[in-house]
């Protein structure tokens, strides 16, 4: 259980965070999907969860404030 639970919780958090994406209206979830890509790339390159989460959060916050404002 100790080997499976951390990954399961991360999957649940990802689903929870992405559940309200509207693919039928602009910007079609672009900020969220770009941020997920940044997290995946950072995790593959650096293999550090903290750096991945910080970069993904920073990317998302920058995108929703500049490129895709409401």
Backbone as CSV, one residue per row, in Angstrom:
resi,resn,N_x,N_y,N_z,CA_x,CA_y,CA_z,C_x,C_y,C_z
1,UNK,0.824,-1.185,0.000,0.000,0.000,0.000,0.877,1.263,0.000
2,UNK,1.980,1.229,0.696,2.871,2.382,0.760,3.517,2.703,-0.570
3,UNK,3.620,1.713,-1.446,4.217,1.956,-2.758,3.211,2.528,-3.753
4,UNK,1.952,2.216,-3.571,0.921,2.603,-4.534,0.200,3.891,-4.143
5,UNK,0.043,4.148,-2.874,-0.767,5.275,-2.404,-0.271,6.647,-2.875
6,UNK,1.018,6.959,-2.827,1.445,8.295,-3.289,1.091,8.563,-4.755
7,UNK,1.291,7.582,-5.619,0.954,7.770,-7.035,-0.557,7.907,-7.209
8,UNK,-1.317,7.152,-6.464,-2.778,7.232,-6.551,-3.282,8.601,-6.126
9,UNK,-2.717,9.142,-5.078,-3.131,10.465,-4.602,-2.769,11.528,-5.633
10,UNK,-1.617,11.424,-6.264,-1.227,12.394,-7.292,-2.172,12.323,-8.486
11,UNK,-2.580,11.129,-8.883,-3.524,10.985,-9.996,-4.861,11.618,-9.641
12,UNK,-5.338,11.396,-8.431,-6.596,12.001,-7.995,-6.485,13.523,-7.998
13,UNK,-5.356,14.070,-7.557,-5.172,15.523,-7.555,-5.155,16.096,-8.971
14,UNK,-4.526,15.396,-9.894,-4.495,15.852,-11.287,-5.909,15.878,-11.864
15,UNK,-6.657,14.819,-11.638,-8.038,14.768,-12.132,-8.869,15.879,-11.494
16,UNK,-8.705,16.093,-10.214,-9.446,17.144,-9.509,-9.119,18.526,-10.081
17,UNK,-7.859,18.768,-10.378,-7.451,20.078,-10.882,-7.920,20.319,-12.317
18,UNK,-8.023,19.281,-13.113,-8.366,19.441,-14.521,-9.832,19.163,-14.831
19,UNK,-10.657,18.937,-13.837,-12.035,18.516,-14.067,-12.924,19.601,-14.667
20,UNK,-12.608,20.853,-14.491,-13.470,21.935,-14.953,-12.989,22.616,-16.233
21,UNK,-12.141,21.959,-16.988,-11.662,22.560,-18.232,-12.809,22.567,-19.239
22,UNK,-13.028,23.709,-19.864,-14.062,23.849,-20.877,-13.392,23.828,-22.252
23,UNK,-13.545,22.719,-22.972,-12.917,22.576,-24.282,-13.744,23.190,-25.409
24,UNK,-14.908,23.751,-25.088,-15.774,24.313,-26.116,-15.715,25.836,-26.182
25,UNK,-15.008,26.475,-25.265,-14.916,27.941,-25.269,-13.455,28.359,-25.156
26,UNK,-13.159,29.512,-25.737,-11.798,30.034,-25.673,-11.378,30.194,-24.221
27,UNK,-10.187,29.845,-23.847,-9.018,29.379,-24.571,-8.894,27.857,-24.674
28,UNK,-9.979,27.134,-24.523,-10.022,25.689,-24.747,-9.088,24.905,-23.825
29,UNK,-8.835,25.413,-22.644,-7.986,24.725,-21.677,-6.504,24.817,-21.986
30,UNK,-6.127,25.793,-22.788,-4.728,25.904,-23.220,-3.777,26.140,-22.050
31,UNK,-4.127,27.014,-21.126,-3.231,27.307,-20.004,-3.008,26.065,-19.153
32,UNK,-4.070,25.313,-18.907,-3.953,24.101,-18.095,-3.112,23.039,-18.797
33,UNK,-3.370,22.846,-20.097,-2.642,21.809,-20.830,-1.171,22.166,-21.017
34,UNK,-0.877,23.429,-21.240,0.528,23.860,-21.336,1.232,23.640,-20.001
35,UNK,0.559,23.973,-18.918,1.145,23.792,-17.588,1.379,22.320,-17.270
36,UNK,0.449,21.469,-17.656,0.646,20.027,-17.465,1.859,19.558,-18.265
37,UNK,2.017,20.067,-19.465,3.197,19.730,-20.264,4.496,20.176,-19.619
38,UNK,4.480,21.351,-19.013,5.668,21.843,-18.303,5.993,20.935,-17.121
39,UNK,4.975,20.525,-16.387,5.196,19.633,-15.242,5.780,18.305,-15.704
40,UNK,5.224,17.743,-16.765,5.722,16.462,-17.270,7.160,16.601,-17.756
41,UNK,7.447,17.655,-18.508,8.801,17.866,-19.003,9.793,18.062,-17.856
42,UNK,9.416,18.857,-16.868,10.312,19.091,-15.731,10.555,17.801,-14.956
43,UNK,9.515,16.994,-14.821,9.674,15.739,-14.082,10.574,14.772,-14.839
44,UNK,10.433,14.714,-16.158,11.275,13.819,-16.963,12.727,14.278,-16.941
45,UNK,12.922,15.593,-17.025,14.285,16.122,-17.093,14.968,16.127,-15.731
46,UNK,14.299,16.664,-14.706,14.930,16.855,-13.397,14.639,15.768,-12.371
47,UNK,13.519,15.062,-12.524,13.099,14.013,-11.587,12.990,14.541,-10.149
48,UNK,12.445,15.753,-10.029,12.253,16.382,-8.727,10.822,16.904,-8.654
49,UNK,10.027,16.322,-7.789,8.605,16.653,-7.707,8.366,18.104,-7.310
50,UNK,9.162,18.613,-6.388,8.968,19.992,-5.924,9.205,20.982,-7.063
51,UNK,10.281,20.811,-7.794,10.580,21.699,-8.921,9.481,21.607,-9.965
52,UNK,8.990,20.404,-10.235,7.927,20.220,-11.220,6.663,20.960,-10.810
53,UNK,6.280,20.833,-9.548,5.066,21.506,-9.077,5.221,23.019,-9.095
54,UNK,6.376,23.520,-8.685,6.607,24.962,-8.670,6.609,25.527,-10.091
55,UNK,7.280,24.844,-11.012,7.311,25.317,-12.394,5.927,25.277,-13.030
56,UNK,5.175,24.211,-12.783,3.832,24.101,-13.332,2.911,25.175,-12.796
57,UNK,2.982,25.428,-11.502,2.158,26.468,-10.896,2.532,27.843,-11.420
58,UNK,3.825,28.115,-11.500,4.283,29.410,-12.009,3.866,29.597,-13.472
59,UNK,4.002,28.555,-14.262,3.609,28.623,-15.666,2.122,28.912,-15.785
60,UNK,1.304,28.214,-15.031,-0.142,28.419,-15.076,-0.518,29.840,-14.650
61,UNK,0.063,30.312,-13.564,-0.269,31.645,-13.072,0.147,32.714,-14.077
62,UNK,1.299,32.557,-14.702,1.744,33.529,-15.706,0.819,33.498,-16.910
63,UNK,0.436,32.296,-17.365,-0.419,32.183,-18.545,-1.805,32.779,-18.305
64,UNK,-2.406,32.524,-17.147,-3.757,33.053,-16.937,-3.756,34.554,-16.680
65,UNK,-2.620,35.114,-16.304,-2.539,36.558,-16.070,-2.152,37.330,-17.339
66,UNK,-1.415,36.697,-18.260,-0.907,37.419,-19.427,-1.512,36.929,-20.737
67,UNK,-1.333,35.664,-21.073,-1.736,35.158,-22.387,-3.220,34.869,-22.497
68,UNK,-3.837,34.379,-21.405,-5.252,34.000,-21.439,-6.036,34.662,-20.310
69,UNK,-6.071,35.982,-20.251,-6.831,36.611,-19.160,-8.336,36.401,-19.356
70,UNK,-9.052,36.393,-18.275,-10.507,36.145,-18.343,-11.268,37.334,-18.835
